[in-house]
Amino acid sequence: MRDKSPQAVFYLTPFLIDVAMGNVMIAVPLLAISLGESSIGLGILGFTPGIVYISLCFLFGKLSEKRSKKKIIISGSLFYVLACLILTLSKSMLHLYLSMAMIGVGAAMFWPILESWLAEIESQKPLVRRMAFFNTSWSAGLTLGPLIGGILFTISFEIPFYFSLVVSLVVFLLLMRLTPHPKRKESFRSEISLNPDPPENHSLYINISRIANFTLWLSLGVIRYIFPKLGTELGISPSRLGFLMFIFSLSQTLTFYLLGITQRWHYRVFPLIFFQLLGVTGFLVIFITTSPWLFLFAFVLVGISIGMTHTSSLFYSVNIISHRGPSAALHETVLGTGGIFGPLLGGIIAENFSLRTPYLVTGFIIATGILLQIVFYRINRLSFSD
């Protein structure tokens, strides 16, 4: 492929892999519920891929600085294939736990390496636009995946997993066939241009955006793995659950795209705080409502909020000259940590209090994160004024 334009494989494969994983994301909890799993069990199920992911993410991020990015990414896609194969044979919770662990390994080899590699390719598009296309592609996959999974699960619990197996195989073949070999660092380091140039206190924005991303991904884990239990108790069908997840991811995807075509939010604190407040509002609505329309409204607010925090954290992490692999890996580790503690915390709270209490707690956690960011920002301003 020609090096002058961003390769389509960098955007197509994230889309496809998250179509497969979004499909798994709705089907696995529903299958676990049908097997009689408790809220705590659902939380542990969501915890499993996350703990594997964050344990390996930084390791593979560092390894990508020395070894072939292409080989690592292809190996990661193979783990996705094997995990989906196990899911097609799943008859017990043990099978589900094993497959989710393998998804965690595949993700650690796929996402941070692809993000850092995308930041290094030659392109006429600025970095923020490439990141926007990348975020839009994987988020569009997560938009369609749960919708497809909810529909397929109503036909047969096995069909979603066969679908994910086929899609993950396509990803593996695409990466084998189309992914170019990355250039050596010396050949591209001098050509990297940052857009915009980060301010002197750019590390502040990296840190506060990671705090925001941690709290929102923690809340995301609650929605993905614990909300299906609440929805089932309220009589919401699998197809409607899939539609709610579709709307959630659609709002996130549109936010990714809109943030990619404007620079007004770059290195500014107020937009980041405002979008997080939307997330707090969304979780309070989930806590108090029984209306499907208000659930829909709440999912939109949370999707927009996560779209902002994820975009900020990823952009600030890779809008640097060196060590992009480890920086992208740290970005993924932070969000992955939030992702694993969300289901676990939500499951424990739901089991010991009520199915609604996790949404009040996550709203409080996001608000606490906002206060912490404001404190960091004020301390930084005072230190720079001195």
C-alpha positions in Angstrom: 0.0 0.0 0.0 1.1 3.6 -0.6 2.5 5.4 2.5 1.2 8.8 1.5 -2.3 8.2 2.8 -3.5 6.5 6.0 -4.0 2.9 5.3 -7.7 1.8 5.3 -6.7 -1.2 7.4 -6.0 1.0 10.4 -9.7 2.1 10.4 -11.4 -1.0 9.0 -10.0 -3.6 11.4 -10.9 -1.7 14.6 -14.4 -1.3 13.2 -14.7 -5.0 12.5 -13.1 -6.3 15.7 -15.5 -4.2 17.7 -18.5 -5.3 15.7 -17.5 -8.8 16.9 -16.7 -7.8 20.5 -19.8 -5.6 20.8 -21.8 -8.6 19.7 -20.0 -10.7 22.4 -20.5 -7.9 24.9 -24.3 -8.2 24.9 -24.5 -12.0 24.2 -22.1 -13.1 27.0 -24.0 -11.5 29.9 -27.3 -12.7 28.5 -26.0 -16.2 28.3 -24.5 -16.0 31.8 -27.9 -14.8 33.1 -29.6 -17.7 31.4 -27.1 -20.0 33.2 -28.3 -18.6 36.5 -25.3 -16.3 37.2 -25.6 -13.8 40.0 -24.8 -10.0 39.8 -21.5 -10.7 41.5 -20.8 -13.4 38.9 -21.6 -11.0 36.1 -19.2 -8.5 37.7 -16.4 -11.1 37.8 -17.1 -12.0 34.2 -16.6 -8.4 33.2 -13.5 -8.2 35.5 -11.8 -11.1 33.8 -10.8 -9.6 30.4 -10.0 -6.3 32.0 -7.5 -7.7 34.6 -5.8 -9.7 31.9 -5.7 -6.6 29.6 -4.2 -4.2 32.1 -1.7 -6.8 33.2 -0.3 -7.2 29.7 -1.0 -3.8 28.1 2.1 -1.9 29.1 4.3 -5.0 28.4 3.2 -5.2 24.8 3.3 -1.4 24.5 7.0 -1.4 25.5 7.6 -4.5 23.3 6.3 -2.6 20.3 9.1 -0.1 20.6 11.6 -2.9 19.9 9.7 -5.6 17.9 7.5 -5.7 14.8 4.2 -4.0 15.5 2.6 -5.9 12.6 3.4 -9.3 14.2 2.1 -8.3 17.6 -1.2 -7.0 16.2 -1.7 -10.1 14.0 -1.0 -12.3 17.0 -3.6 -10.3 19.0 -6.2 -10.8 16.3 -5.5 -14.6 16.5 -6.4 -14.6 20.2 -9.7 -12.9 19.3 -10.4 -15.8 16.9 -9.6 -18.4 19.5 -11.8 -16.7 22.1 -14.7 -16.6 19.7 -14.2 -20.3 18.9 -14.4 -21.2 22.5 -17.6 -19.1 22.8 -19.2 -21.2 20.1 -18.7 -24.3 22.2 -19.6 -22.6 25.6 -21.8 -24.8 27.8 -20.7 -23.5 31.2 -19.4 -20.4 33.0 -15.8 -21.9 32.9 -15.9 -21.6 29.1 -17.1 -18.0 29.4 -14.3 -17.1 31.8 -11.7 -18.7 29.6 -12.9 -16.9 26.4 -13.0 -13.6 28.2 -9.5 -14.0 29.5 -8.3 -14.7 25.9 -10.1 -11.6 24.7 -8.1 -9.6 27.3 -4.8 -11.0 25.9 -5.9 -10.2 22.3 -6.8 -6.7 23.2 -3.5 -6.0 25.0 -1.7 -7.0 21.8 -4.0 -5.1 19.5 -5.2 -1.7 20.8 -2.1 0.2 22.2 0.1 -1.0 19.4 -2.4 0.0 16.7 -2.9 3.5 18.3 0.8 4.3 18.5 1.4 3.0 15.0 -1.4 5.1 13.6 0.2 8.2 15.2 3.4 7.4 13.3 2.2 6.8 9.8 2.8 9.4 7.1 -0.4 11.3 6.3 -1.6 14.7 5.1 -4.3 14.5 7.8 -3.4 16.0 11.2 -3.0 13.7 14.2 -6.3 14.7 15.8 -8.2 13.9 12.5 -6.6 10.5 12.3 -7.4 9.8 16.0 -11.0 11.0 15.3 -11.4 8.5 12.4 -9.8 5.8 14.4 -12.1 6.4 17.4 -15.1 6.7 15.1 -14.3 3.4 13.5 -14.0 1.3 16.6 -16.9 3.1 18.3 -19.1 2.5 15.2 -18.3 -1.2 15.6 -19.4 -1.1 19.2 -22.5 0.7 18.0 -23.6 -2.1 15.6 -22.2 -5.0 17.6 -24.6 -5.0 20.6 -27.6 -4.2 18.3 -26.7 -7.3 16.1 -26.0 -9.4 19.2 -29.3 -8.6 20.8 -31.2 -9.5 17.7 -29.3 -12.7 17.0 -29.6 -13.8 20.7 -33.4 -13.8 20.4 -33.0 -16.3 17.5 -30.5 -18.5 19.2 -27.9 -18.0 21.9 -25.2 -19.7 19.7 -25.6 -17.5 16.6 -24.0 -14.3 18.0 -20.8 -16.3 18.8 -20.6 -17.9 15.3 -21.1 -14.4 13.9 -18.2 -13.0 16.0 -16.0 -16.0 15.0 -16.5 -15.2 11.3 -15.8 -11.5 11.7 -12.7 -12.0 13.8 -11.4 -14.4 11.2 -11.9 -11.7 8.5 -9.9 -9.3 10.7 -7.0 -11.8 11.0 -6.9 -12.3 7.2 -7.1 -8.6 6.5 -4.2 -7.9 8.9 -2.2 -10.7 7.3 -2.8 -9.4 3.8 -3.0 -5.6 4.0 -1.1 -4.3 7.0 2.1 -2.6 5.8 5.5 -3.2 7.5 6.2 -0.2 9.8 9.1 2.0 8.9 12.1 2.2 11.2 11.9 5.0 13.8 14.8 6.9 12.3 12.9 7.3 9.0 9.8 8.9 10.4 10.8 10.7 13.6 11.9 13.9 11.9 8.7 13.9 9.8 6.3 13.8 12.8 4.4 17.1 13.2 2.2 17.7 16.2 -1.1 19.5 15.7 -1.5 21.5 17.8 1.8 22.0 19.6 1.3 21.0 23.2 1.7 23.7 25.9 4.5 23.7 28.4 2.2 22.2 31.0 0.9 19.5 28.6 1.5 16.7 31.2 -1.3 18.3 33.3 -3.8 17.7 30.5 -2.6 14.1 30.1 -3.1 13.4 33.8 -6.5 15.1 34.3 -7.8 13.5 31.1 -6.7 10.1 32.3 -8.5 10.6 35.6 -11.7 11.5 33.7 -11.3 8.6 31.4 -10.8 6.2 34.3 -14.0 7.2 36.0 -16.0 7.1 32.8 -14.7 3.7 31.8 -15.5 2.5 35.3 -19.1 3.6 34.7 -19.0 2.0 31.3 -18.2 -1.4 32.8 -21.3 -1.0 35.0 -23.5 -0.3 32.0 -22.1 -3.1 29.9 -22.2 -5.9 32.4 -24.6 -4.9 35.2 -27.4 -3.0 33.4 -28.5 -6.1 31.5 -29.5 -7.6 34.9 -31.6 -4.5 35.7 -33.0 -4.5 32.2 -34.0 -8.1 32.5 -35.7 -7.5 35.9 -37.7 -4.6 34.3 -38.8 -6.8 31.5 -36.7 -5.3 28.7 -36.1 -7.8 25.9 -32.7 -8.7 24.6 -33.4 -6.8 21.3 -34.3 -3.7 23.2 -31.2 -4.0 25.4 -29.2 -4.2 22.2 -30.9 -1.1 21.0 -30.1 0.8 24.1 -26.4 -0.2 23.8 -26.7 0.8 20.1 -27.9 4.3 21.1 -25.2 4.6 23.7 -22.4 3.7 21.3 -23.9 5.9 18.5 -23.8 9.0 20.7 -20.2 8.1 21.6 -19.3 7.7 17.9 -20.9 11.0 16.9 -19.0 12.7 19.7 -15.7 11.2 18.5 -16.4 12.5 15.0 -17.4 16.0 16.0 -14.4 16.4 18.3 -12.2 15.4 15.4 -13.4 18.3 13.2 -12.8 21.0 15.8 -9.9 22.1 17.9 -11.7 24.4 20.3 -11.5 21.8 23.1 -7.7 21.2 22.8 -5.8 21.9 26.0 -8.8 23.4 27.8 -10.3 22.1 31.0 -13.8 23.5 30.9 -15.1 21.3 28.0 -13.7 18.2 29.7 -15.5 19.1 33.0 -18.8 20.0 31.3 -18.9 16.7 29.4 -18.3 14.7 32.6 -21.2 16.5 34.2 -23.4 15.2 31.4 -22.3 11.7 32.5 -23.2 12.4 36.1 -26.6 13.5 35.0 -27.1 10.3 32.9 -26.3 8.0 35.9 -28.7 9.9 38.2 -31.4 9.4 35.6 -30.7 5.7 35.4 -30.9 5.5 39.2 -34.4 7.1 39.5 -36.3 6.2 36.3 -38.3 3.3 35.0 -39.1 4.9 31.7 -37.5 3.4 28.6 -37.3 6.9 27.0 -35.5 8.3 30.0 -33.1 5.3 29.9 -32.5 6.2 26.3 -31.8 9.8 27.2 -29.4 8.8 30.0 -27.5 6.4 27.7 -27.0 9.3 25.2 -25.6 11.6 28.0 -23.2 8.9 29.2 -22.1 8.1 25.6 -21.3 11.7 24.9 -19.4 12.0 28.1 -17.2 8.9 27.4 -16.7 10.2 23.9 -15.1 13.3 25.3 -12.9 11.8 28.0 -11.6 9.0 25.7 -10.8 11.4 22.9 -9.0 13.7 25.3 -6.9 11.0 27.0 -5.9 9.3 23.7 -5.1 12.6 21.9 -3.0 14.0 24.7 -1.2 10.7 25.1 0.0 10.4 21.5 0.4 14.1 20.7 4.0 13.8 21.7 7.2 13.1 19.8 8.7 10.0 21.5 7.6 6.9 23.4 4.2 6.9 21.9 3.9 3.1 22.3 4.3 3.2 26.1 2.1 6.4 26.4 -0.7 4.8 24.4 -0.3 1.7 26.5 -0.6 3.7 29.7 -3.8 5.4 28.3 -5.2 1.9 27.6 -4.1 0.6 31.0 -5.9 3.5 32.8 -9.1 3.0 31.0 -8.8 -0.8 31.3 -8.4 -0.5 35.0 -11.6 1.5 35.2 -13.2 -1.1 32.9 -12.4 -4.0 35.2 -13.3 -2.3 38.5 -16.6 -1.0 37.1 -18.3 -4.5 36.7 -16.7 -5.8 39.9 -17.8 -2.9 42.0 -21.2 -2.7 40.3 -21.8 -6.4 40.9 -20.9 -6.2 44.6 -23.1 -3.2 45.2 -26.0 -4.6 43.2 -25.8 -7.9 45.2 -25.7 -6.2 48.6 -28.0 -3.2 48.1 -30.1 -3.0 44.9 -29.8 -3.2 41.1 -30.1 0.6 40.9 -27.5 1.5 43.6 -24.5 1.1 41.3 -25.6 4.0 39.1 -25.8 6.4 42.1 -22.3 5.3 43.2 -20.8 5.7 39.8 -22.3 9.1 39.4 -20.6 10.0 42.7 -17.3 8.6 41.6 -17.4 10.7 38.4 -18.2 13.8 40.5 -15.3 13.0 42.8 -13.0 12.7 39.8 -14.1 16.1 38.6 -13.2 17.7 41.9 -9.8 16.0 41.8 -9.2 17.4 38.3 -10.1 20.9 39.4 -7.7 20.7 42.4 -4.9 19.5 40.1 -5.6 22.3 37.6 -5.6 25.0 40.3 -2.4 23.7 41.8 -0.7 23.6 38.4 -1.8 27.2 37.7 -0.4 28.4 41.0 2.9 26.6 40.3 3.3 28.2 36.8 2.3 31.7 38.1 5.2 31.4 40.6 
